[in-house]
Amino acid sequence: MSEAFTVWIAAILTLMVYSYLLADNPLYRLAQHVFVGSSVGYAAVVVIHNVLRLRLADPLLDDPRANWPYLVPLLLGLLLLSLIHI
């Protein structure tokens, strides 16, 4: 994205947040949802890249026999994910 576009988006979101000073309104709530959504998305990408891939998948793919204890957190995590969709 171009820098001017991101500056305009940041300025609009800032004004939407400052609109809370007038009253609680839909613009403020939209800005709030955008900020929370982008934060959760960023956190999910960081967890997948830094934790799941580097500390779980890579050791298991390098030498599965030596790193078999890593299967326990993998299986527990898969069980947690399966419970979410019930």
C-alpha positions, 0 to 999 in steps of 0.5 A, a space after each residue: 500500500 502507498 504511504 498516503 493511503 495508510 496515513 489517511 486510514 490512520 487519520 480517519 480511524 483516529 477521528 472515529 475514536 475521538 468521536 466517542 467524546 461526543 457520545 457512544 456512536 457506530 463510528 466509534 464501535 466500528 473503529 473499536 472492532 477494526 482495532 481489535 480485529 487487527 490485533 487478534 489477527 496479528 497475534 494469531 500470525 505471530 503465534 503460528 509463525 514463532 510458536 507452532 512452526 519454529 518450536 513444534 513443527 520444525 523439530 518434529 520434521 527434522 528428527 521425529 524419533 528424537 523429538 517424540 515428546 513434542 507430539 504431546 503438545 501437538 495432540 493436546 492442541 489438536 484436541 483443543 481445536 476440535 472442541 472449539 467447533 462443537 
